[in-house]
Amino acid sequence: MKVVAAREADLNRCLEASQRDQILITRRGKPVALVVGVEGLDREQIELGQSDRFWRLARKWRRQKTISRAELDRRLSGR
């Protein structure tokens, strides 16, 4: 993580650097913003990645019992 003082931060340079590493912006030595590169992601990926509700559901789904592909096929065929 790179740390940059707000008064020295150049937005374009921070955006470019954020594609390689997170950029922590500080004011008077205290964190005020975090710039994270998202190049290559679409808006939905970014929104889901930041959604507490989505991650709660994902944790719930991961705890559920899974079935094998063979069992799925059997259930879908009605046998």
C-alpha positions as CSV (number, residue, x, y, z in Angstrom):
1,M,0.0,0.0,0.0
2,K,1.3,3.4,-1.0
3,V,0.6,6.4,1.3
4,V,0.2,9.8,-0.2
5,A,-0.5,13.1,1.6
6,A,-3.6,14.8,0.3
7,R,-1.8,18.1,-0.4
8,E,0.8,16.2,-2.6
9,A,-1.7,13.9,-4.3
10,D,-2.0,14.2,-8.1
11,L,-5.3,12.5,-9.1
12,N,-4.1,11.1,-12.4
13,R,-0.9,9.6,-10.9
14,C,-2.9,8.1,-8.0
15,L,-5.4,6.5,-10.4
16,E,-2.6,5.0,-12.5
17,A,-0.7,3.8,-9.5
18,S,-3.9,2.3,-8.0
19,Q,-4.1,-0.3,-10.7
20,R,-0.9,-1.8,-9.2
21,D,-1.4,-1.1,-5.5
22,Q,-3.9,0.5,-3.1
23,I,-3.2,4.2,-2.5
24,L,-4.0,5.6,1.0
25,I,-4.6,9.3,1.0
26,T,-3.8,11.0,4.3
27,R,-4.5,14.5,5.7
28,R,-2.3,15.6,8.6
29,G,-1.0,12.0,8.8
30,K,-4.5,10.5,9.2
31,P,-6.2,8.3,6.6
32,V,-9.0,10.0,4.7
33,A,-9.4,8.0,1.5
34,L,-8.4,4.7,-0.1
35,V,-8.0,4.6,-3.9
36,V,-8.4,1.1,-5.3
37,G,-7.9,0.2,-8.9
38,V,-10.9,-1.5,-10.6
39,E,-9.7,-1.5,-14.2
40,G,-11.0,-4.6,-16.0
41,L,-14.1,-5.0,-13.7
42,D,-17.6,-4.0,-14.7
43,R,-19.9,-1.9,-12.5
44,E,-21.9,-4.9,-11.3
45,Q,-18.7,-6.6,-10.1
46,I,-17.6,-3.5,-8.2
47,E,-21.1,-3.0,-6.6
48,L,-21.3,-6.7,-5.5
49,G,-17.8,-6.6,-4.2
50,Q,-18.7,-3.8,-1.9
51,S,-22.2,-5.1,-0.9
52,D,-22.5,-6.4,2.7
53,R,-25.9,-8.0,1.8
54,F,-24.3,-9.9,-1.1
55,W,-21.5,-11.2,1.1
56,R,-23.9,-12.2,3.9
57,L,-25.9,-14.2,1.3
58,A,-22.7,-15.8,-0.1
59,R,-21.6,-16.9,3.4
60,K,-25.1,-18.4,3.9
61,W,-25.0,-20.2,0.5
62,R,-21.5,-21.6,1.3
63,R,-22.7,-23.2,4.5
64,Q,-25.5,-25.1,2.7
65,K,-25.1,-28.8,1.9
66,T,-24.2,-29.4,-1.7
67,I,-25.1,-32.3,-3.9
68,S,-23.2,-34.1,-6.6
69,R,-23.7,-33.6,-10.3
70,A,-25.1,-37.2,-10.5
71,E,-27.6,-36.4,-7.8
72,L,-28.6,-33.2,-9.6
73,D,-29.1,-35.1,-12.8
74,R,-31.2,-37.7,-11.0
75,R,-33.4,-35.1,-9.4
76,L,-33.9,-33.3,-12.6
77,S,-34.8,-36.4,-14.6
78,G,-37.5,-37.3,-12.0
79,R,-36.1,-40.7,-11.1
